[in-house]
Amino acid sequence: MRFLFQSRRMELTADMFAEEVEAAAASFDRHIVCLDKSPEECRASLDSLLGKALEAYVNRGPGLRHGIALDTQVTIILSQVDDHELPMCGIYFNLHSPYKQARQPAGK
């Protein structure tokens, strides 16, 4: 997937963030127990979300600094960094526990 970063005429590709995606996929495989996704499905989600985050980043409005894409388990954020052409890439796992109990409303 290729995108043209308009203000500096820099071409952004998913390959530029391969290191971050590989690290996230390895972390998922090693540390995350997920009943909804296999490691292969996680990798496919990471690739898809990175493409969406790149598109959001390239097409962001004036004054905005981020491109974000997420699903129920993963969030990818591309953030503009002053004095750097390549944005920072953050990949976060939205962790939850099936054993977490719902909070009771205050006063009950």
N, C-alpha and C positions, 0 to 999 in steps of 0.2 A: 504494500500500500504506500503510495507516494502522495505527499501534500506539499504545496508551495507556501512557505511562510511569507506572507505578503510584505511586511514592513522591511525585511532585510533580504528578501529574495533567496531565502535558504530553503532548500528542499528537505522536508522532514520525512523520514521513512520509519516504519516499525523496526527495521533492522538496527537503527541507531540506539534502540532500547533493549536489544537482545540480552545484554548482561543482566539488566534489572528483571526481565521476564524469566530468565533462567534461574536466577536466585530465588524469585518468588515461587516458581514451580518446584524447585528443590526443597524449599522450606515447607510448602504444602505437603509434599510427599513424605517428608521426614517428621513433621510436627503436628499436622492438622488431621483430626479425625472427622471425616465428613461423610455422612450417609447418603448425601444427594449427588456427589460428584466423585468420579474416579480421578486419579492423577492425570489421565489423558483428557478427561472432560474439563478438568481445571485448566490445563494448558490451552485447550481450545477456547475456553472462556477468557483467559488472559489475552490471547491473541485478538479475539473479537473486541474486547473492551479497550485494548490499546488502540485499535483502529478507530473506535468511537471517540476515545479521548483525544487522539490526534486531530480528528475532524472538528471536535468541539474547540480545541486549542487554536487551530488555524482560522476558524470562522468566528472566534470570540469577538465581542463588541469592543469599541474603543474604551480604553481605560481598564479593561478586564485583563487579569493576569493568569487565568487558569483554564484548563480544559479538563473536564471531569466525566468519567463514565463509571457506572456501577451496576451491579446486580445484587441479589440478596446476600451474596457471600464475599464479593470482592469489590474494592473501589480502586480505581486508577486515577491519579491526579497528575497532570502535567502543569508545571508552574514556571512562569517566566522568571528568569534570574537576570538582574541587572548586570551588564558587562559580559554576558555569555549569550552566544547565539542559540545553543541547545538548551531547551527547557529541562528542569529537573523532573524526574519521574518517580512518583511515590506509589507503591502498590501495598494496599492494606487489606487484610482479611477481616471481614466483619464477623467476629466470633460471637457465638451464643451457645447456650447450653439448653438441651431439651429438658433438663431437670430444674431450670430456674423457675421459681414460682412467681406468679403474677403478684404485683404489689397491691396491697389493700389501700383503698382511698383513705386519706387522713381523717381522723375522727371516728373511725368505725371499729 
